[in-house]
Amino acid sequence: MNGLSLRETALKIGITHVTAFYWRHKVLSALAKENIGIFEGLVEVDETYFLESHKGRRVIPNRKPRKRGGTATKRGISNEQVCVLVTRDRNRTTLLKLVGTGRILMDQIDTTLTSHFKSDKVLISDAHNSYKSYTSSNDMEHVIINGSMKEYVKKGIYHLNNINNYHSRLKKWISRFNGVSTKYLQLYLVWFQFLDNRKMESDLSKKKQMLILASVHGTWETADNLRVRDYAF
């Protein structure tokens, strides 16, 4: 909650930074089981991208290691980047999901979102064809905001401002870690979502809620499981 590094945390409570790392991820694994609820009304959806990372691995297949995150070798969106789908309605119900590498696909949208929708919603997105195909296949009302045509608001209420602001906060928060291994990225998304959903609450309230949720949901994650963890979409 205080934004301390693992080494600072370990020093304060008398454990190693490795133990602190595994404790952190066990708590986050439990928080990942919290139900986000159902989207209603106007629902904004957009994807954001992070450079694929094998941080912590001694040997990385097919490329040289990068220093402190580094940069992609290819321009634009490519399979060097992982896609995080972010969905948020006007009630601030939010879902962040790591879905794959490269550009978003219709099947990824369908798998991630459909179970969270009721019938009374309007999906607001950019002009990417995957969103068009998804809404057409599911007979869903769809409003397209075409930023490349300098279109940012329709009829005064349809826009992607909330989701764009959310992306900005997420990127700023996650930059403090100087790159997050892709196999742990979903847990960091859960961590950010917990903090952002409760940003108006006191630190004491947040700490209590985190401990309660971690205890209620529980986790079977062990240090060994986390050590050999790999990401799968």
C-alpha positions as CSV (number, residue, x, y, z in Angstrom):
1,M,0.0,0.0,0.0
2,N,2.9,2.4,0.8
3,G,4.6,1.7,-2.5
4,L,7.8,0.4,-0.8
5,S,10.2,-1.8,-2.8
6,L,10.5,-5.5,-1.9
7,R,13.9,-4.9,-0.2
8,E,12.5,-2.0,1.9
9,T,9.5,-4.2,2.8
10,A,11.7,-7.1,3.8
11,L,13.9,-4.9,5.9
12,K,11.0,-3.5,7.8
13,I,9.5,-6.9,8.8
14,G,12.6,-9.0,9.0
15,I,12.3,-11.4,6.0
16,T,14.3,-11.7,2.8
17,H,13.3,-9.8,-0.3
18,V,12.6,-13.2,-2.0
19,T,10.1,-14.1,0.7
20,A,8.5,-10.7,0.4
21,F,8.2,-11.3,-3.4
22,Y,6.3,-14.6,-2.9
23,W,4.1,-13.2,-0.1
24,R,3.1,-10.3,-2.4
25,H,2.2,-12.7,-5.2
26,K,0.2,-15.1,-3.0
27,V,-1.9,-12.1,-1.8
28,L,-2.4,-10.9,-5.4
29,S,-3.3,-14.4,-6.6
30,A,-6.1,-14.4,-4.0
31,L,-7.3,-10.9,-5.0
32,A,-7.5,-12.1,-8.6
33,K,-10.4,-14.3,-7.6
34,E,-12.6,-11.3,-6.7
35,N,-15.7,-11.1,-8.9
36,I,-15.8,-7.8,-10.8
37,G,-19.6,-7.9,-11.4
38,I,-21.7,-7.1,-14.5
39,F,-21.3,-4.2,-17.0
40,E,-24.3,-2.1,-17.5
41,G,-25.3,1.0,-19.6
42,L,-22.5,2.7,-21.5
43,V,-19.4,0.4,-21.6
44,E,-16.1,1.7,-22.9
45,V,-13.6,-0.8,-24.1
46,D,-10.1,-0.4,-25.5
47,E,-6.8,-2.2,-25.4
48,T,-3.4,-1.1,-24.2
49,Y,0.0,-2.7,-24.8
50,F,3.1,-3.7,-22.8
51,L,6.4,-4.9,-24.1
52,E,6.7,-8.6,-23.6
53,S,9.1,-9.3,-20.7
54,H,11.0,-12.3,-19.5
55,K,12.4,-10.4,-16.5
56,G,14.2,-12.7,-14.1
57,R,15.0,-15.4,-16.6
58,R,18.7,-16.2,-17.2
59,V,18.1,-17.5,-20.8
60,I,15.6,-15.9,-23.1
61,P,14.7,-17.7,-26.4
62,N,15.1,-16.0,-29.7
63,R,16.5,-12.6,-28.5
64,K,19.0,-10.9,-26.3
65,P,18.0,-9.6,-22.9
66,R,16.8,-6.0,-22.6
67,K,18.0,-3.6,-19.8
68,R,15.3,-2.0,-17.6
69,G,12.4,-2.8,-20.0
70,G,14.1,-1.7,-23.2
71,T,12.3,-1.1,-26.4
72,A,10.8,-3.2,-29.2
73,T,12.7,-3.9,-32.4
74,K,9.6,-3.6,-34.5
75,R,7.6,-0.4,-35.1
76,G,4.0,-0.2,-34.1
77,I,2.0,-3.1,-32.5
78,S,3.6,-6.5,-33.0
79,N,4.0,-9.9,-31.3
80,E,6.7,-8.3,-29.2
81,Q,3.9,-6.7,-27.2
82,V,1.3,-8.2,-25.0
83,C,-2.3,-6.9,-25.2
84,V,-4.3,-5.9,-22.1
85,L,-8.0,-5.5,-22.7
86,V,-9.5,-2.8,-20.5
87,T,-13.3,-2.5,-20.1
88,R,-15.1,0.1,-17.9
89,D,-18.7,1.3,-17.5
90,R,-19.9,4.6,-16.2
91,N,-20.5,2.9,-12.7
92,R,-16.7,2.3,-12.7
93,T,-17.1,-1.5,-12.9
94,T,-13.7,-2.4,-14.5
95,L,-12.0,-5.4,-16.0
96,L,-8.3,-5.7,-16.9
97,K,-7.3,-8.8,-18.7
98,L,-4.1,-9.9,-20.4
99,V,-5.4,-11.6,-23.6
100,G,-2.5,-12.3,-26.0
101,T,0.3,-10.8,-28.1
102,G,-0.1,-8.4,-30.9
103,R,-3.4,-6.8,-32.1
104,I,-6.7,-7.7,-30.4
105,L,-8.8,-10.4,-31.9
106,M,-12.5,-10.9,-31.9
107,D,-12.3,-14.3,-30.1
108,Q,-10.2,-12.7,-27.3
109,I,-12.9,-10.0,-26.8
110,D,-15.6,-12.7,-26.8
111,T,-13.9,-14.9,-24.3
112,T,-13.1,-12.0,-22.0
113,L,-16.2,-10.0,-22.0
114,T,-19.4,-11.8,-23.0
115,S,-20.0,-13.4,-19.6
116,H,-19.9,-10.0,-17.9
117,F,-22.6,-8.4,-20.1
118,K,-26.3,-7.9,-19.6
119,S,-28.6,-7.1,-22.4
120,D,-29.0,-3.3,-21.6
121,K,-25.6,-2.0,-22.7
122,V,-23.9,0.0,-25.4
123,L,-20.3,-0.8,-26.3
124,I,-18.1,2.2,-27.1
125,S,-14.8,1.5,-28.8
126,D,-12.4,2.7,-31.5
127,A,-12.8,1.7,-35.1
128,H,-10.8,-1.6,-34.9
129,N,-12.5,-4.3,-36.9
130,S,-12.4,-6.8,-34.0
131,Y,-14.9,-4.7,-32.0
132,K,-17.1,-4.4,-35.1
133,S,-17.1,-8.1,-35.7
134,Y,-17.8,-8.8,-32.0
135,T,-20.7,-6.5,-31.7
136,S,-22.2,-7.6,-35.0
137,S,-21.9,-11.3,-34.0
138,N,-23.6,-10.6,-30.7
139,D,-26.3,-8.3,-31.9
140,M,-25.0,-5.5,-29.6
141,E,-25.4,-1.8,-30.0
142,H,-22.0,-0.3,-30.9
143,V,-20.8,3.3,-31.0
144,I,-17.5,3.9,-32.7
145,I,-15.2,6.7,-31.8
146,N,-12.7,7.3,-34.6
147,G,-9.8,9.2,-33.1
148,S,-7.8,9.0,-36.4
149,M,-10.6,11.2,-37.9
150,K,-10.3,13.6,-34.9
151,E,-13.7,12.3,-33.6
152,Y,-13.6,12.2,-29.8
153,V,-17.3,12.6,-28.6
154,K,-20.6,11.7,-30.1
155,K,-23.9,13.2,-29.0
156,G,-22.2,14.6,-25.9
157,I,-22.2,11.2,-24.1
158,Y,-20.4,8.7,-26.2
159,H,-16.6,8.9,-25.7
160,L,-13.6,6.9,-24.5
161,N,-12.3,9.5,-22.0
162,N,-12.7,7.3,-19.0
163,I,-10.8,4.4,-20.5
164,N,-8.1,6.6,-21.8
165,N,-7.6,8.2,-18.4
166,Y,-7.5,4.8,-16.8
167,H,-4.8,3.7,-19.3
168,S,-2.8,6.7,-18.3
169,R,-3.0,6.0,-14.6
170,L,-2.1,2.3,-15.2
171,K,0.9,3.1,-17.3
172,K,2.2,5.7,-14.8
173,W,1.7,3.3,-11.8
174,I,3.3,0.3,-13.5
175,S,6.4,2.3,-14.7
176,R,7.7,2.3,-11.1
177,F,8.6,-1.4,-11.5
178,N,11.0,-0.8,-14.4
179,G,9.4,-3.6,-16.4
180,V,7.1,-6.4,-15.1
181,S,7.6,-10.0,-16.2
182,T,4.7,-10.9,-18.5
183,K,4.1,-14.1,-16.5
184,Y,3.2,-11.9,-13.5
185,L,1.6,-9.0,-15.3
186,Q,-2.0,-10.1,-14.7
187,L,-1.3,-10.1,-10.9
188,Y,0.0,-6.5,-11.2
189,L,-3.2,-5.5,-13.1
190,V,-5.2,-7.0,-10.2
191,W,-3.1,-5.0,-7.8
192,F,-3.6,-1.7,-9.7
193,Q,-7.3,-2.4,-10.0
194,F,-7.7,-2.9,-6.3
195,L,-5.9,0.4,-5.5
196,D,-7.6,2.4,-8.2
197,N,-11.1,1.2,-7.2
198,R,-10.4,2.4,-3.6
199,K,-8.4,5.5,-4.2
200,M,-10.8,7.7,-2.2
201,E,-10.5,5.4,0.8
202,S,-8.0,5.7,3.7
203,D,-4.8,3.5,3.7
204,L,-6.1,1.8,6.8
205,S,-9.3,0.9,5.1
206,K,-7.5,-0.4,2.0
207,K,-5.2,-2.6,4.1
208,K,-8.1,-4.1,6.0
209,Q,-10.0,-4.9,2.8
210,M,-6.9,-6.4,1.1
211,L,-6.3,-8.7,4.0
212,I,-9.9,-9.7,4.3
213,L,-10.3,-10.4,0.6
214,A,-7.0,-12.4,0.5
215,S,-8.3,-14.5,3.4
216,V,-11.8,-15.0,2.0
217,H,-10.7,-16.0,-1.5
218,G,-7.6,-17.9,-0.5
219,T,-5.0,-19.3,-2.9
220,W,-3.2,-22.6,-3.5
221,E,-0.2,-20.8,-5.0
222,T,3.1,-21.8,-3.5
223,A,6.6,-20.4,-3.9
224,D,7.4,-23.4,-6.2
225,N,4.3,-22.7,-8.4
226,L,5.1,-19.1,-8.7
227,R,8.8,-19.8,-9.5
228,V,7.9,-22.0,-12.5
229,R,4.8,-20.0,-13.5
230,D,4.4,-19.1,-17.2
231,Y,1.8,-17.0,-18.9
232,A,-0.8,-18.6,-21.1
233,F,-3.6,-16.9,-23.1
